[in-house]
Amino acid sequence: MPHHTFAAADLGATSGRVIVGRVGHGVLDFSEVHRFPNTPVLLPDGLRWDVLALYQGILDGLRASDQVDSVGIDTWAVDYGLLDADGALAGQPFHYRDSRTDGVAAREVWPRVPAAEMYRITGLQHLPFNTVHQLAAGAGSAQLGSARRLLLMPDLFTYWLTGSIGAEETNASTTGLFDAHTGTWSGTVIDRLGIDSGLLPPLRAPGDPAGTLLPHVAAHTGQSPGTPVTTVASHDTASAVVAVPATGRDFAYISCGTWSLAGLELDAPVVTEASREANFTNERGVDGTIRYLRNIMGLWLLEECRRAWSRQGLPAGLPRLLADAARARPFASLVDADSPEFLAPGDMPERIRAYCRRTGQPVPRGQGELVRCILESLALAHRRTLWRAAELAGRDITHIHLVGGGSRNELLCQFTADATGLPVVAGPAEATALGNILVQARAHGLVGDLPAMRRLLTATQKLRRYTPGAQRAAWAAAASRIAVAQGSGRPGRTAAE
């Protein structure tokens, strides 16, 4: 079987990169050809994405690549660009961390579509920045009033590359406008909220053709005229889950980066009232699967601390911070990683210290103590999320796959194994780009179904296994402390309890 080459444009919350992968019989390798920053811009009317810089980064990456057989794009979810009647972008898209959506759900959305009904239809975890809440926040604005199309971020970049308009379904399923049962836009939600249904493009599935590079794009990048752009699982977490190197069904996954997305792969959504109260989401995966998960704040807490320390002229190198954290006293201070006070950019070290003061805990003094607090708190968040997911879905979990950049963080991986009492298989670190590449490869007939893609990953990628330690009682006590801080007063459960 000949090898084919695919370019994955993978845009995360803090950086973007173009990764080129080569796929053939028993072959899956890749290299990063270009990386560029993703730096939001604070304008007078709010926090915006610099999408022109991001698009230029994609073009630069394609120009740095050899000839490719296809291009695929994945990004974060929920945010969007608006096109006017001429097909031009009407202003820089808002950033999901902008405060304009604070309180919008209760004021504008739930009076027309009650929260329980919204969940039964969409299966979506309530987050203040979901697309449906952003649209409600923008109601009556000149920008939204002049819009003729709404394109989620990967669809916007695909449009600029090809001139073709569509909405990829894994990303569409994060909007609050998508029916989790039918796999289509929800007429009920759209009509009741007074949203113009014409804003929403036709849906596409991963593997569908999305067009070919426009002539000026091909000329600018040096790629061949007519190079296909393939629809991939364009929500970065959906691509990452494709690249979970699982061999059965009894696994949980954590896609760990800026966010930790922790959950299960299911055949059907879980939209019970208990699931809604636990704030789990049902998002679309490849081949009709459901990503049943919760968003956890993730390594955002650590990265914001590092940015704050850099601004203060303090050491912020990750190896040194992790070494200091490994030596710090266990379970001295813990935070609820899901607390909304940690969502916005800012002085994260002081926010964590303030949380500890407010909850009567020792205040972390040095960097090592603060980093240990963050990593232990994230491991506890992984624990309570995965075991609650298993309970709600009626599934058994025997092991955890931790993929994404967090799989390189040995301390976090070990803490997650210790906290859950389950073995953790870490890797691949570049799961999102690999999932993007594999879906393109399947569209070109080079690999089979989802299990076949995962077998190829397992055979070709470096993985590391972490086994749980013996500190079960200490982790259970720490879980109880977090539960009390959250107001439930009930300890979490582990497999061993």
C-alpha positions in Angstrom: 0.0 0.0 0.0 1.5 3.4 -0.9 2.0 6.0 1.7 -0.1 9.2 1.7 0.6 12.5 3.3 -1.9 14.6 5.2 -1.7 18.1 6.8 -3.6 18.6 10.1 -4.1 22.2 11.1 -4.7 21.8 14.8 -5.7 25.0 16.7 -5.8 25.1 20.5 -6.7 27.8 23.0 -3.1 29.0 23.3 -1.3 27.9 20.1 -1.9 26.5 16.7 0.3 24.1 14.6 0.3 22.4 11.3 1.4 18.7 11.6 2.1 16.6 8.6 1.4 12.8 8.9 2.3 9.9 6.7 0.0 6.9 6.6 0.4 3.5 5.0 0.3 -0.2 5.8 1.5 -0.4 9.4 2.8 3.2 9.1 1.6 6.3 11.1 4.3 8.9 11.6 4.2 12.7 11.8 6.2 15.8 12.2 5.3 19.4 13.2 6.1 21.8 10.4 4.9 25.0 11.9 3.7 26.3 15.2 2.3 29.7 16.0 0.8 31.5 19.0 -2.9 32.0 19.6 -3.1 35.3 21.4 -6.5 36.8 22.1 -7.0 40.6 21.8 -8.8 42.7 24.3 -10.9 45.2 22.4 -13.1 47.9 23.8 -16.2 45.7 23.4 -14.6 42.5 24.7 -12.1 39.7 24.3 -11.7 38.6 20.7 -9.8 35.9 18.8 -7.2 37.2 16.3 -8.5 34.9 13.5 -6.6 36.6 10.8 -3.3 35.8 12.5 -4.5 32.2 13.0 -5.5 31.8 9.4 -2.1 33.2 8.3 -0.5 30.6 10.6 -2.4 27.9 8.7 -1.2 29.2 5.4 2.3 29.5 6.6 2.2 25.9 7.8 0.9 24.6 4.4 3.6 26.6 2.7 6.2 24.9 5.0 4.8 21.4 4.1 5.7 19.2 1.2 2.9 18.3 -1.2 0.0 16.8 0.7 -2.9 14.6 -0.3 -5.4 16.4 1.9 -5.9 19.1 4.6 -8.0 18.9 7.7 -8.8 21.5 10.3 -9.8 21.1 14.0 -10.1 23.8 16.7 -11.8 24.4 20.0 -15.6 24.5 20.2 -18.5 26.9 20.7 -17.0 30.1 19.2 -18.0 31.3 15.7 -17.6 34.0 13.0 -20.4 35.7 11.3 -20.5 36.3 7.6 -22.4 39.2 6.0 -24.3 39.1 2.7 -21.1 39.4 0.7 -19.5 36.5 2.5 -17.1 38.7 4.5 -16.3 38.2 8.1 -18.3 40.7 10.2 -15.8 41.5 12.9 -13.4 39.4 15.0 -15.1 36.5 16.8 -15.6 36.7 20.5 -13.5 34.6 22.8 -15.5 32.1 25.0 -13.8 33.5 28.1 -15.4 37.0 27.5 -17.8 38.0 30.3 -20.7 39.0 28.0 -22.4 35.7 28.6 -22.5 35.9 32.4 -26.0 35.2 33.5 -27.4 35.1 30.0 -28.8 31.5 30.3 -31.0 32.3 33.2 -32.2 35.7 31.8 -32.6 35.0 28.1 -32.6 31.3 27.3 -34.2 29.2 30.0 -37.4 31.3 30.2 -38.0 30.2 26.6 -36.5 26.8 26.7 -36.3 25.5 30.3 -33.0 24.1 31.3 -34.4 20.6 31.8 -36.0 20.6 28.3 -32.9 22.0 26.8 -30.9 19.1 28.2 -33.4 16.5 27.0 -33.0 17.9 23.5 -29.4 18.8 23.2 -27.8 16.7 26.0 -25.3 19.5 26.4 -23.5 20.4 29.6 -24.4 23.9 30.8 -21.5 26.2 30.3 -22.0 29.9 30.3 -20.2 30.3 27.0 -22.1 27.7 24.9 -22.9 29.1 21.4 -26.6 29.4 22.2 -25.7 31.7 25.1 -23.3 33.7 23.0 -26.1 34.3 20.4 -28.5 35.3 23.2 -25.9 37.8 24.4 -25.5 39.2 20.9 -29.2 39.6 20.2 -30.0 43.0 18.9 -26.4 43.9 18.0 -25.6 45.3 14.6 -23.1 42.5 14.0 -25.7 39.7 14.5 -28.4 41.7 12.7 -26.3 41.9 9.5 -25.2 38.3 9.6 -26.2 35.8 6.9 -24.2 32.8 8.0 -22.7 31.5 11.3 -19.5 29.5 10.9 -17.9 27.7 13.8 -14.2 28.2 14.0 -13.0 25.2 12.0 -15.8 25.8 9.4 -14.7 29.4 9.1 -11.1 28.4 8.2 -12.3 25.7 5.9 -14.5 28.4 4.1 -11.5 30.6 3.7 -9.5 27.8 2.2 -12.2 26.4 -0.1 -15.0 28.9 -0.5 -17.3 26.0 0.7 -19.8 26.5 3.6 -20.8 23.7 6.0 -21.0 22.8 9.7 -19.1 19.7 10.9 -21.3 17.7 13.3 -18.9 17.1 16.2 -18.4 20.8 16.6 -22.1 21.6 15.9 -23.0 19.3 18.8 -21.4 21.7 21.2 -23.5 24.7 20.3 -26.8 24.0 22.3 -28.6 24.2 18.9 -28.1 20.6 17.9 -30.4 17.7 18.7 -28.4 14.9 20.4 -30.9 12.2 19.3 -31.5 13.0 15.6 -28.1 14.4 14.8 -29.6 17.5 13.2 -30.1 21.2 14.1 -32.9 21.5 16.7 -35.9 23.3 15.2 -37.4 23.5 18.7 -34.5 25.4 20.3 -33.9 27.6 17.2 -37.6 28.6 16.8 -38.2 29.3 20.5 -35.1 31.5 20.8 -36.0 33.4 17.7 -32.7 32.5 15.9 -32.7 32.8 12.1 -32.4 29.2 11.0 -30.7 30.4 7.8 -27.6 31.3 9.8 -26.9 27.6 10.3 -25.1 25.8 7.4 -25.8 22.3 6.2 -24.2 19.6 8.4 -21.2 17.6 7.4 -19.8 14.4 8.9 -16.2 13.5 9.5 -14.7 12.1 6.3 -17.0 14.2 4.0 -15.2 16.2 1.3 -15.2 19.9 2.2 -13.9 21.2 -1.2 -10.5 21.9 -2.6 -8.0 24.7 -2.1 -9.0 27.9 -3.9 -6.6 28.8 -6.7 -5.1 31.8 -4.8 -4.6 29.6 -1.6 -2.9 26.9 -3.6 -0.6 29.5 -5.3 0.2 31.2 -2.0 1.0 27.9 -0.1 2.7 26.1 -3.0 0.3 23.2 -2.7 -1.1 21.6 -5.8 -4.3 23.1 -7.4 -7.3 21.0 -6.4 -5.8 19.7 -3.2 -8.7 18.3 -1.2 -9.8 19.7 2.1 -11.4 16.8 4.1 -13.9 17.3 6.9 -12.4 15.8 10.0 -13.8 15.5 13.6 -13.3 19.3 13.8 -13.9 19.7 17.5 -10.4 19.1 18.8 -11.6 16.8 21.6 -13.5 14.6 19.1 -10.3 14.2 17.1 -8.4 13.4 20.3 -10.9 10.7 21.2 -10.4 9.1 17.7 -6.7 8.8 18.7 -7.4 7.0 22.1 -5.5 3.8 21.7 -8.2 1.6 23.2 -8.8 -2.0 22.3 -12.2 -2.6 24.0 -15.1 -0.7 25.5 -14.3 -0.7 29.2 -12.1 2.4 29.1 -12.4 6.0 30.1 -10.5 8.8 28.5 -9.1 12.1 29.5 -8.1 14.6 26.8 -5.8 16.7 28.9 -4.6 20.2 27.8 -5.9 23.6 28.6 -9.1 21.8 29.5 -9.4 18.2 30.8 -12.3 16.5 29.0 -13.0 13.4 31.0 -15.5 10.8 30.1 -16.7 7.7 28.2 -17.5 6.7 24.6 -21.1 5.6 24.3 -23.5 4.4 21.6 -26.4 6.7 22.7 -26.8 9.9 24.7 -27.6 9.9 28.5 -30.1 12.7 29.1 -31.6 11.7 32.4 -32.3 14.3 35.0 -29.4 12.9 37.2 -27.1 13.4 34.2 -28.2 17.0 33.8 -27.8 17.8 37.5 -24.3 16.3 37.3 -23.7 18.6 34.3 -22.4 16.0 31.9 -22.5 16.6 28.2 -23.4 14.4 25.2 -21.4 15.5 22.2 -21.0 13.8 18.8 -18.0 11.6 18.0 -16.9 9.8 14.9 -19.2 7.1 13.5 -22.2 8.2 15.5 -20.5 7.7 18.9 -21.3 9.9 21.8 -18.7 11.6 23.9 -20.2 11.5 27.3 -18.0 13.8 29.4 -17.5 16.9 31.5 -15.3 19.8 31.0 -12.7 20.3 33.8 -10.6 23.4 34.0 -7.5 21.5 33.2 -3.9 22.6 32.9 -5.2 26.1 32.3 -4.6 26.7 36.0 -1.0 25.7 35.7 -0.3 27.6 32.5 -1.9 30.8 33.9 0.3 30.5 37.0 3.4 30.1 34.7 2.3 33.2 32.7 1.9 35.2 36.0 5.3 34.0 37.3 7.0 34.9 34.0 5.5 38.5 34.2 6.9 38.7 37.7 10.4 37.6 36.6 10.1 34.3 38.5 11.3 30.9 37.2 8.5 29.3 35.2 10.2 26.3 33.5 8.0 23.3 33.7 10.6 20.6 34.7 11.8 22.7 37.7 8.2 23.4 38.8 7.3 19.7 38.6 10.4 18.7 40.5 9.5 21.2 43.3 5.9 20.0 43.3 7.0 16.3 43.7 8.9 17.3 46.9 6.1 19.4 48.3 3.9 18.1 51.1 1.0 16.0 49.8 -2.6 17.2 50.2 -1.6 20.4 52.0 -4.1 22.5 50.0 -6.8 21.6 47.5 -9.1 23.5 45.2 -12.2 22.7 43.2 -10.8 22.8 39.7 -14.3 23.4 38.3 -14.8 26.6 40.3 -15.9 29.5 38.0 -13.5 31.9 39.7 -10.6 30.1 37.8 -12.2 30.6 34.3 -11.0 34.1 33.3 -7.4 35.1 32.5 -5.6 36.8 35.4 -3.5 36.3 38.5 -4.1 32.6 39.0 -1.6 32.2 41.9 -3.5 34.8 43.9 -6.9 33.3 43.0 -5.7 29.9 44.3 -4.3 31.4 47.5 -7.6 33.3 48.0 -9.6 30.1 47.6 -7.4 28.4 50.2 -7.8 31.3 52.6 -11.6 31.3 52.1 -11.8 27.5 52.7 -9.6 27.5 55.8 -6.7 25.7 54.3 -3.0 26.4 54.5 -2.1 29.0 51.8 0.5 27.7 49.4 3.7 29.7 49.8 6.2 28.6 47.2 5.7 27.7 43.5 6.2 24.0 44.2 3.3 24.0 46.8 1.1 25.8 44.4 1.8 23.4 41.5 1.2 20.4 43.7 -2.1 21.9 44.8 -3.1 22.2 41.2 -2.1 18.8 40.1 -3.6 17.0 43.0 -6.8 19.0 42.6 -7.0 18.0 38.9 -6.4 14.4 39.7 -9.3 14.5 42.2 -11.5 16.2 39.5 -10.6 13.4 37.1 -11.6 10.9 39.8 -15.0 12.3 40.7 -15.9 13.0 37.0 -15.0 9.5 35.7 -16.7 7.6 38.4 -19.8 9.7 38.2 -19.9 9.2 34.4 -19.6 5.4 34.9 -22.4 5.5 37.4 -24.7 7.6 35.3 -24.0 5.6 32.1 -24.1 2.2 33.8 -20.6 1.3 32.6 -17.6 -0.4 34.2 -14.2 1.2 33.8 -11.0 -0.9 34.0 -8.5 1.6 32.8 -8.0 5.2 31.7 -6.4 6.6 28.6 -4.9 10.0 29.1 -4.1 11.7 25.8 -3.0 15.2 24.7 -0.3 17.4 26.1 -1.0 16.5 29.7 0.2 12.9 28.9 3.7 14.3 29.1 3.1 15.5 32.7 4.3 12.4 34.6 3.3 13.8 38.0 -0.3 14.4 36.8 -0.5 11.0 35.2 0.7 9.2 38.4 -1.6 11.3 40.6 -4.6 10.4 38.3 -3.8 6.7 38.6 -3.4 7.0 42.4 -6.6 9.1 42.8 -8.8 6.8 40.7 -7.2 3.5 41.7 -7.0 2.6 38.0 -4.1 2.1 35.6 -3.5 5.1 33.3 -2.2 4.6 29.8 -0.6 8.0 28.8 -0.2 9.0 25.2 -0.2 9.9 22.4 0.6 13.5 23.3 -0.4 14.7 19.8 -3.7 12.8 19.9 -5.8 15.6 18.3 -3.5 15.9 15.2 -3.3 12.1 14.9 -7.1 11.8 15.0 -7.4 14.5 12.4 -4.9 12.7 10.2 -6.5 9.3 10.6 -9.9 10.5 9.6 -8.4 12.0 6.4 -6.6 8.7 5.8 -9.8 6.8 6.1 -11.5 9.1 3.7 -8.7 8.2 1.2 -9.2 4.4 1.8 -6.0 3.9 3.8 -7.4 2.7 7.1 -10.6 1.0 8.2 -13.1 1.6 11.0 -12.6 3.2 14.3 -11.1 0.1 16.0 -8.7 -0.3 13.0 -7.6 3.3 13.4 -6.9 2.6 17.1 -5.0 -0.6 16.4 -2.7 1.4 14.1 -2.2 3.9 16.8 -1.4 1.3 19.4 1.1 -0.4 17.1 2.9 2.8 16.1 2.8 5.3 19.0 4.8 5.4 22.2 2.6 4.9 25.2 3.4 4.8 29.0 1.6 3.0 31.7 1.1 4.2 35.3 -0.1 1.9 38.0 -1.9 3.1 41.1 0.1 3.5 44.3 -0.9 2.4 47.8 -2.2 5.7 49.1 -5.9 4.9 48.6 -7.0 6.1 52.0 -5.2 9.4 51.6 -6.8 10.1 48.2 -10.2 9.2 49.6 -9.8 11.6 52.4 -8.7 14.3 50.0 -11.8 13.6 47.8 -13.9 14.1 50.9 -12.4 17.5 51.6 -13.2 18.7 48.0 -16.8 17.3 48.3 -17.3 19.3 51.5 -15.8 22.4 49.9 -18.3 22.0 47.1 -21.1 21.8 49.6 -22.2 18.2 49.0 -20.7 16.9 52.2 -20.2 13.5 50.5 -16.9 11.9 49.6 -16.2 10.7 46.1 -15.9 7.0 45.3 -13.0 5.0 43.7 -13.0 1.6 42.2 -11.4 0.2 45.3 -14.1 1.5 47.7 
